[in-house]
Amino acid sequence: MKKATVLFLLILFFHCAKSQEELGYNTNDIGGEFQWYPSGKITSLHLAFNAIMHHSVIVRLGYNKIDGDDNSEKDIEKGSGWGGAIGYRYYFRLLPHKFFVGARAGLWRTKIDWAQGSETGETTTWTVQPTFEIGYTFIIKDWAFITPSISSGVDINLKTEGEKVDQGFITLIGVSAGFRIFNLHN
């Protein structure tokens, strides 16, 4: 199942990349992204491949810092880990700016130190984070962007090595900013 999903996403990504060349219009965005959610913060590198009109494929690589004192399975859950996400955005305008809706799926490998009363321990997880998002992309002088967004989804621990730790519904509030690179083709 995992191999089929990864294969499907790769085929979709390369199809979108090829489609943008056929139209003669191509932009790529590169920048940083920050997202906050009640149990942590995600800081990442944000890459967008703006495909055929209305469409964009997003890839990010990042670091997830977890601090789940109030909203967790245990009394205290603190940890971090590396991961990334792939996503899709549909822009209501022809070009990739202004309002959009999208979806993305993140995969994180996290190590969490936890405490429950006097008991302590360490848990390592593979967590998938599928979300739906809405947002607005502001373009500044045709070469920079700022994109505030809000996402809602779920944290699902696919594999847990150690005691059970928090998972469930999440809401992420974020912003990305960076530069737009134009590639015009004849």
C-alpha positions as CSV (number, residue, x, y, z in Angstrom):
1,M,0.0,0.0,0.0
2,K,2.8,2.4,0.9
3,K,4.7,1.7,-2.3
4,A,1.6,2.3,-4.4
5,T,0.9,5.6,-2.7
6,V,4.5,6.8,-3.1
7,L,4.4,5.7,-6.8
8,F,1.1,7.5,-7.4
9,L,2.5,10.7,-5.9
10,L,5.7,10.6,-7.9
11,I,3.7,10.0,-11.1
12,L,1.4,12.9,-10.3
13,F,4.4,15.2,-9.4
14,F,6.2,14.4,-12.7
15,H,3.0,14.8,-14.8
16,C,2.4,18.2,-13.3
17,A,6.1,19.2,-13.9
18,K,5.8,18.1,-17.6
19,S,2.5,19.8,-18.0
20,Q,3.8,23.2,-17.0
21,E,6.5,23.0,-19.7
22,E,3.8,22.5,-22.4
23,L,2.1,25.7,-21.5
24,G,5.2,27.8,-21.8
25,Y,4.7,29.2,-18.3
26,N,6.6,28.0,-15.3
27,T,7.4,29.4,-11.8
28,N,9.0,27.8,-8.9
29,D,8.9,29.1,-5.3
30,I,11.6,28.6,-2.7
31,G,11.4,29.8,0.9
32,G,10.9,29.0,4.5
33,E,7.8,27.9,6.3
34,F,6.7,28.0,9.9
35,Q,3.6,26.2,11.3
36,W,2.3,26.3,14.9
37,Y,0.0,23.7,16.4
38,P,-1.1,23.1,20.0
39,S,1.5,20.4,20.5
40,G,4.4,21.8,18.6
41,K,6.0,23.9,15.9
42,I,7.2,22.9,12.4
43,T,10.0,24.8,10.6
44,S,10.8,23.8,7.1
45,L,12.2,24.6,3.6
46,H,9.3,25.1,1.2
47,L,9.5,24.3,-2.5
48,A,6.6,24.9,-4.9
49,F,6.4,23.8,-8.5
50,N,3.6,25.8,-10.0
51,A,2.2,23.6,-12.7
52,I,-0.5,24.1,-15.3
53,M,-2.8,27.0,-14.7
54,H,-4.5,27.0,-11.2
55,H,-2.3,24.1,-9.9
56,S,0.8,23.8,-7.7
57,V,2.7,20.9,-6.2
58,I,4.4,21.6,-2.8
59,V,7.4,19.8,-1.3
60,R,8.8,20.6,2.1
61,L,11.6,19.3,4.3
62,G,11.6,20.3,7.9
63,Y,12.0,19.8,11.6
64,N,9.1,19.1,14.0
65,K,9.6,20.3,17.6
66,I,7.0,18.7,19.9
67,D,6.0,20.2,23.3
68,G,2.9,18.4,24.4
69,D,2.4,19.4,28.1
70,D,-1.3,20.3,27.9
71,N,-2.6,18.4,24.9
72,S,-0.9,15.0,25.1
73,E,-1.4,11.3,26.0
74,K,1.1,11.6,28.9
75,D,1.6,14.4,31.4
76,I,4.6,15.7,29.6
77,E,5.7,14.9,26.0
78,K,8.8,16.7,24.6
79,G,10.7,15.8,21.5
80,S,11.6,16.5,17.9
81,G,12.3,14.9,14.6
82,W,12.9,15.4,10.9
83,G,10.5,14.8,8.1
84,G,8.8,16.3,5.2
85,A,5.6,16.6,3.2
86,I,4.2,16.6,-0.3
87,G,1.1,18.5,-1.2
88,Y,-1.2,20.1,-3.8
89,R,-2.8,23.5,-4.1
90,Y,-5.6,24.7,-6.3
91,Y,-5.5,28.4,-6.9
92,F,-8.8,30.1,-7.9
93,R,-6.9,32.6,-10.1
94,L,-5.1,31.4,-13.2
95,L,-1.7,32.0,-11.8
96,P,-0.4,30.8,-8.4
97,H,-1.5,33.7,-6.2
98,K,-4.4,34.9,-4.0
99,F,-6.9,32.3,-2.6
100,F,-6.2,28.5,-2.7
101,V,-7.3,25.2,-1.2
102,G,-5.1,22.3,-0.9
103,A,-4.1,19.0,0.8
104,R,-0.8,17.7,2.0
105,A,0.6,14.7,3.7
106,G,3.6,14.9,6.0
107,L,5.8,12.1,7.4
108,W,7.8,12.6,10.5
109,R,10.3,10.5,12.4
110,T,10.2,11.8,16.0
111,K,11.8,10.9,19.3
112,I,9.7,11.8,22.3
113,D,10.7,11.9,26.0
114,W,7.7,11.6,28.2
115,A,6.7,11.6,31.8
116,Q,3.5,10.2,33.5
117,G,3.6,10.8,37.2
118,S,6.9,9.4,38.4
119,E,7.3,7.2,35.4
120,T,9.5,8.4,32.5
121,G,10.4,7.0,29.1
122,E,11.3,7.5,25.5
123,T,9.2,6.7,22.4
124,T,10.2,6.9,18.8
125,T,7.4,7.1,16.2
126,W,6.8,7.3,12.5
127,T,3.9,9.8,12.2
128,V,1.9,10.6,9.1
129,Q,0.1,14.0,9.1
130,P,-2.5,14.4,6.4
131,T,-4.2,17.8,6.3
132,F,-6.4,20.0,4.2
133,E,-5.4,23.7,4.0
134,I,-6.7,27.1,2.8
135,G,-4.7,30.2,2.4
136,Y,-3.8,33.3,0.5
137,T,-0.6,34.0,-1.4
138,F,0.5,37.6,-1.6
139,I,3.0,38.4,-4.4
140,I,5.4,41.3,-3.8
141,K,6.8,42.9,-6.9
142,D,6.5,39.7,-8.9
143,W,9.4,38.0,-7.3
144,A,8.6,37.4,-3.6
145,F,5.7,35.8,-1.8
146,I,4.1,35.6,1.6
147,T,1.5,32.9,2.2
148,P,-0.5,32.7,5.5
149,S,-2.5,29.5,5.8
150,I,-4.5,27.3,8.1
151,S,-4.6,23.6,8.0
152,S,-6.7,20.9,9.7
153,G,-6.0,17.2,9.8
154,V,-4.9,14.4,11.9
155,D,-1.7,13.0,13.5
156,I,-1.5,9.2,13.0
157,N,1.3,7.2,14.6
158,L,2.1,4.5,12.0
159,K,4.8,2.8,14.1
160,T,5.5,3.4,17.7
161,E,8.6,2.0,19.4
162,G,7.9,2.4,23.2
163,E,4.9,3.6,25.1
164,K,1.9,5.1,23.3
165,V,2.1,8.9,22.8
166,D,-0.3,11.6,21.5
167,Q,-2.1,11.4,18.2
168,G,-5.4,12.8,16.9
169,F,-6.9,15.8,15.2
170,I,-4.8,18.9,14.8
171,T,-5.1,22.4,13.5
172,L,-2.0,24.2,12.2
173,I,-1.6,27.9,11.6
174,G,1.3,28.8,9.4
175,V,3.1,31.3,7.1
176,S,5.6,30.7,4.3
177,A,7.7,33.4,2.6
178,G,10.3,33.4,-0.1
179,F,11.2,34.0,-3.7
180,R,9.5,33.2,-7.0
181,I,11.7,32.1,-9.9
182,F,10.3,32.5,-13.4
183,N,11.2,30.1,-16.2
184,L,9.8,31.2,-19.5
185,H,9.8,28.7,-22.4
186,N,9.3,29.4,-26.1
